[in-house]
Amino acid sequence: MKRPFLLFVGVLLNVAYVLALPADSIRINTTDSISYTLSQKQQKELPDSVNITLDSLAKSELVTMPVVFKPNPQKSLWYAIICPGLGQIYNRQYWKVPIVYGGVAGLTYAISWNGKYYRDYSRGYRDIMDSDPTTNSYEKLLPYGTDPTSSYAKDLMKSRQNIYRRYRDLSIVGAVAFYAITVIDAYVDAQLADFDISPDLSMQVVPTMLQTPNSYKPSVGVQLNFNLF
């Protein structure tokens, strides 16, 4: 039991010794492993080199390996379908999240507000058209001094009922369209995550020979080229 334990302690001490070496005595090979070359004095005490795999070195503080995030379009699509704005969060487009939830809140309020007034005027129209005097919900909806038995009051209740129903339906259509836009935006943004576009747009004006139709003689002109590098 003592020999394996001493061997394990010795290996740990050797690794700690190598990690404590100055930076100028370390040579990094970017192939399969990273080897630490020792001086002649140190070679007498240790083997020729100590190899540490890249996986173990990545966990230490010696080397920082940057990771470039590339979103998966399928994951982004499903996240956006499950919850509006979740696809934008997965794509790390955090500035779009307030826009998404602002649109969701606004359209939800529009559906609720128009739906409430549609129900009120629909009930009021039914009450004003029946002959039961106890059903008088229309009194709170008609302008002050309006005769509820007049045709104007009945037409007003019916007209506002149709208006608020139309506004409610338009709000629902807008909410569905906005939801589809957020899903498409998340998917397209994930697809174009690695699409590189340089802002360097150059223009070049060069002379060129133009072939005139129905003529054997070429003409001289100017050609304009736009190059995106």
C-alpha positions in Angstrom: 0.0 0.0 0.0 2.9 2.4 0.7 4.5 2.1 -2.7 1.5 3.1 -4.8 0.8 5.9 -2.4 4.4 7.2 -2.6 4.3 6.8 -6.4 1.1 8.9 -6.6 2.6 11.6 -4.3 5.8 11.6 -6.4 3.8 12.1 -9.6 1.9 15.0 -8.0 5.1 16.6 -6.9 6.6 16.3 -10.3 3.7 17.9 -12.0 3.7 20.7 -9.4 7.4 21.2 -10.0 6.9 21.5 -13.8 4.0 23.9 -13.4 6.2 26.1 -11.2 8.9 26.4 -14.0 9.5 29.9 -15.5 7.7 30.7 -18.7 10.9 30.8 -20.8 11.5 27.1 -20.1 8.2 26.0 -21.5 7.6 25.0 -25.1 4.1 24.6 -26.4 3.4 22.2 -29.3 0.0 22.8 -30.9 -0.3 19.2 -32.2 -1.3 16.3 -30.0 0.1 17.4 -26.6 1.9 20.1 -24.8 5.4 19.3 -23.6 7.5 21.1 -21.0 11.2 21.0 -21.9 13.5 21.1 -18.9 17.1 22.3 -18.4 20.0 19.8 -18.0 20.0 20.1 -14.3 16.3 19.5 -14.1 16.5 16.6 -16.5 18.6 14.7 -14.0 15.8 14.9 -11.5 12.9 14.4 -13.8 12.2 12.6 -17.1 12.9 14.3 -20.4 9.4 15.9 -20.6 6.1 15.8 -19.0 3.1 15.7 -21.4 -0.2 17.1 -20.3 -3.2 16.6 -22.5 -5.1 19.5 -23.9 -8.2 18.5 -22.0 -6.5 18.7 -18.7 -4.7 21.9 -19.6 -8.0 23.6 -20.6 -9.2 23.1 -17.1 -6.2 24.9 -15.6 -5.4 28.6 -15.6 -2.5 28.3 -18.1 -4.4 28.3 -21.3 -7.7 30.0 -22.1 -9.5 28.4 -25.0 -12.2 30.8 -26.4 -15.4 29.2 -27.5 -17.4 30.8 -30.3 -21.1 30.4 -29.8 -23.1 29.3 -32.8 -26.8 28.8 -32.2 -28.6 25.8 -33.5 -31.5 26.9 -35.9 -33.7 24.0 -34.9 -33.3 24.7 -31.2 -33.9 28.4 -31.7 -37.1 27.6 -33.7 -38.6 25.4 -31.1 -37.7 27.7 -28.3 -39.4 30.6 -30.1 -42.5 28.4 -30.7 -42.7 27.3 -27.0 -42.4 30.9 -25.6 -42.1 34.2 -27.5 -38.7 35.8 -26.9 -37.1 32.5 -25.8 -35.5 32.0 -29.2 -34.0 35.5 -29.1 -32.6 34.8 -25.6 -31.0 31.5 -26.9 -29.5 33.4 -29.9 -28.1 35.9 -27.4 -30.0 38.8 -29.0 -31.0 40.2 -25.7 -31.8 43.7 -27.0 -34.8 42.1 -28.9 -36.4 40.7 -25.7 -38.0 44.0 -24.6 -39.4 44.5 -28.1 -40.9 41.0 -28.1 -42.5 41.3 -24.7 -43.6 44.9 -25.3 -45.5 43.7 -28.4 -46.9 40.7 -26.5 -48.1 42.9 -23.7 -49.6 45.6 -26.0 -51.5 43.1 -28.2 -52.7 41.2 -25.1 -54.1 44.4 -23.6 -55.7 45.3 -27.0 -57.5 41.9 -27.2 -58.7 42.2 -23.6 -59.8 45.8 -23.8 -61.7 45.4 -27.1 -63.2 42.1 -26.0 -64.5 43.6 -22.8 -66.3 46.4 -24.6 -67.6 44.0 -27.3 -69.2 41.8 -24.6 -70.7 44.9 -22.8 -72.2 46.3 -26.0 -73.4 42.9 -27.2 -75.2 42.3 -23.9 -76.6 45.9 -24.0 -77.9 45.4 -27.5 -79.7 42.2 -26.5 -81.2 43.9 -23.5 -82.4 47.0 -25.4 -84.0 44.8 -28.0 -86.0 42.6 -25.6 -89.2 43.6 -23.8 -88.0 42.8 -20.3 -87.7 46.0 -18.3 -85.3 44.4 -15.7 -82.6 43.8 -18.3 -81.2 47.4 -18.5 -77.4 47.0 -18.9 -77.5 49.4 -21.8 -78.2 52.4 -19.5 -74.5 52.6 -18.6 -73.4 52.5 -22.2 -75.8 55.1 -23.8 -75.0 58.8 -23.8 -76.7 60.8 -21.1 -80.2 61.8 -22.0 -80.6 59.2 -24.8 -84.0 57.6 -25.1 -83.5 53.8 -24.9 -86.7 53.2 -26.9 -85.6 55.2 -29.9 -84.1 53.7 -33.0 -81.0 55.9 -32.5 -80.2 54.1 -29.3 -80.7 50.6 -30.8 -78.6 51.5 -33.9 -75.8 53.0 -31.6 -75.6 49.8 -29.6 -75.5 47.6 -32.6 -72.9 49.8 -34.4 -70.5 49.8 -31.4 -71.0 46.1 -30.9 -69.8 45.5 -34.4 -66.9 48.0 -34.1 -65.5 46.5 -31.0 -65.9 43.0 -32.4 -63.9 44.1 -35.4 -61.2 45.6 -33.3 -61.0 42.5 -31.1 -60.6 40.3 -34.2 -57.9 42.6 -35.7 -56.0 42.4 -32.4 -56.1 38.6 -32.4 -54.9 38.6 -36.0 -52.1 41.0 -35.1 -51.1 38.9 -32.1 -50.8 35.8 -34.3 -48.8 37.7 -36.9 -46.5 39.1 -34.3 -46.0 35.6 -32.8 -45.1 34.3 -36.3 -42.6 37.2 -36.8 -40.8 36.4 -33.6 -40.5 32.7 -34.6 -39.2 33.6 -38.1 -36.8 36.2 -36.6 -35.3 33.7 -34.2 -34.9 31.0 -36.9 -33.4 33.4 -39.5 -31.0 35.0 -36.9 -29.7 31.5 -36.0 -29.2 30.6 -39.6 -27.3 33.7 -40.4 -25.2 33.6 -37.2 -22.0 32.8 -39.1 -22.8 34.8 -42.2 -20.0 37.3 -42.5 -20.7 40.6 -44.3 -18.0 43.2 -44.4 -18.9 46.9 -44.4 -16.2 47.7 -46.9 -18.1 48.6 -50.1 -15.9 49.8 -52.9 -16.9 51.4 -56.3 -14.8 51.3 -59.4 -15.4 53.1 -62.7 -13.6 51.6 -65.7 -13.9 52.0 -69.5 -15.4 49.2 -71.4 -16.3 48.2 -74.9 -20.0 47.9 -75.7 -21.5 45.9 -78.5 -24.3 48.0 -80.1 -27.2 45.9 -81.3 -27.6 45.6 -85.1 -24.1 47.0 -85.5 -20.7 45.5 -86.2 -18.8 48.5 -84.7 -18.3 48.4 -80.9 -18.8 51.6 -79.0 -16.8 52.9 -76.0 -18.6 53.3 -72.7 -18.1 53.5 -69.0 -18.7 50.5 -66.6 -19.5 51.0 -63.0 -18.6 48.1 -60.6 -19.6 47.7 -57.0 -17.4 45.2 -55.1 -18.3 43.9 -51.6 -15.2 42.4 -50.0 
